[in-house]
Amino acid sequence: MRSRSATPEQRFNRLYHETSDDVLAYLVRRSRSIEDAADALAETYAAAWRKLDSLPEGNRARLWLFGAARIELRKAATRTRADDELITRMANELSAVSGRQPGTTNPDEALWSAVSYLSARDREILALTAWEGLAPREIATVMGISANAVRRRLYRARSELRERLDREQSLQTRPTPAMPHSSS
């Protein structure tokens, strides 16, 4: 129940104090930079201020904020799609001239590569589970889908990720065929 004696500023300050660390951590893990995360945090709490009178209470307010932060991230991703394509092209060109032996990856690269094959929604469900520690019913609230859909997608995403990582590891441990010697 909302305290009738608390001003809107006091309610907002309490909401911010109780949730901002979690929301900022959520945004930092999904943003290109701290600055991008800070921008999304500001927009998320601006939306919360505008909807302060209709926000749910307690943990449901926290989940609402995760949902609002997710929307802000989606908006930012849409605005930077052209930048992403340019960065990807540049990264491909740099890796081509970096001298790295083909087929060698470190574990982080293998994991990020495997995760990149998942759909954006499945990546988000995995991240909300692993990074934010949310339960399927909480993820359902954040994403606006049913808890059963979250459970199914989480199971499928974990299975696909495991298969891709196993495949990557088997490719890494496979012996390289010897090159024939040429006689000059």
N, C-alpha and C positions, 0 to 999 in steps of 0.2 A: 504494500500500500504506500502511495506517495505521501510524503510529509507535507501537510498543507502550510506549515510555517516556513519551509525552505523556499527561498527565492529560486527562480530559474537559474541564476548564476551559480548558486550554491549547489543545486542538483547537478548542473553541468560539470562544475569543478569536481564534485564527488565522483561522477561517472568517469571523467578523464583520469583522475587520480587512481581509481580502482582498475582501469582497463588499458591505459595507454601503453604500459610496458608490453603487454601481450600483443596488442595491435601493432605496435612498432616492430616487435620481433617478427611478426607475421609478414609485415611489409618489407623489412630489410632482407629477409630470406628470399623474397620474390622480386626484388627490384634490382636494377642495374647498378645503382649507387645509393649511398646514404642520402644524398640530396633528393633523388627520386622518391625514396621511401618517406622522407620528411614532407615532400609535397603531397604525396598520397595521404599521409597521416593528417595533414592540415585539411585536405578536402573531405576526408572521412569524418572528422570531428565537426567540420562546418555543416555537413549533412545531418549529423547528430543534433547539432544546435537547432537547425531548422525544424527538426522533427522531435524535439525534446519532449513535448507534451504527449506524444503518441508512442514513445519508446517503451519497450517492455522493461520489466524490472529484473534486477539480479543478473544471473548468468545468461538469461535470454537477451539482455541488453548487450552483453559481451559478444554473443553469437551474432546479433544484429550488426554490431560493429565489424565483425569479421566479414559478413556479407557485404557491407558498405565498402570496406577496404578492397574486397575482391572486385567490386564494380569499378572502383577507382583504378585498380591495376589494369583492368580490361580496357578502360578508356585510354590510359597511358600507352598500353601496347598498341592500340589502334593508331594513336598519334605517331608512334615511332616505327611503324612497319617498314618504311623505306630505309630508315637508319639500320634496322636489323639486317635487311638484305645487303646493304653495303658492307656492314661489319662481317657478315658471313663470307662474302666474296673476298674481302681483304684477308680474313683468317685462312681461307683456303689457299690463297696465293702465298701467304707467309709460311704456312705449313709445307707447301710444295718446295720452297727454297730453304727451309730450315735445316735440312740435312738429316732429319729424324728418319731412322730406319723404318720402312713400311712394315706395318703389322705389329709394331711395338706400342703398347699403351700402358699407362699407369692405371692403378685401380680406380682412381677418381674418374679418369677419362672413360674407362669401360662402363662405369656406373652411369655417368651422364649420357653416354651414347645409348645405353640400353633404355634409360628413362625417356630419351628423346623420341623413341618409337611409340610411346604410349600417347593416347589422345590427351588433349589439354585437360579435359575433365578428369580423366583417370590420374594424370599427374597431380592435379589439384587435390584429389581425394587422398592419394598417397601422402602428399605433403601435409595436409591437414591432420592425418593420422600420425605421421612420424614426427613432424616438427612442432605442431601445436598440441598434440596429445588429445585430440578430440575423439569422442566416441561416434559411432555411425549415426546415432540419432542427432547429435550435435552438428555433425557435418551436413546431415539432411537439412537442418534448419538454415545453416550458412548458405548452402547451395540451392535451396528451394526444390529439393527432390525427396523422394521417400527414403526412409532408413533402409528398407529392403533393397532399394536400388543401390544405395551406397555400399551395402554389404556385398552385393553381387559384383559391382564394379571393382571394389577393393580386392576381392578374391581373384577376379580375372586379371587385374593389374599386377598383383603380386606374382601370380603364376606366370604371366608373360614376361615380367622382369626377371624372374628366376631362370626361365628358359633362355632368354637372351644372354644373361650373364654366364650360364653354363656353356652355351654355344661359343661365346667369346673366349672363355677360358680354354675350351678344347681346341680352338684355333691357335691360341697362344702356345699351347704345349705340344702341338703337332710338330714333329721334326721336319725341318726344311730339307727338300731333296738336294742332294749334292749336284753341283754343276759339273758337266763333263769337262775334262781337261782337253785343251786343243793342243795338238802337236804341231809346232812350227818348223 
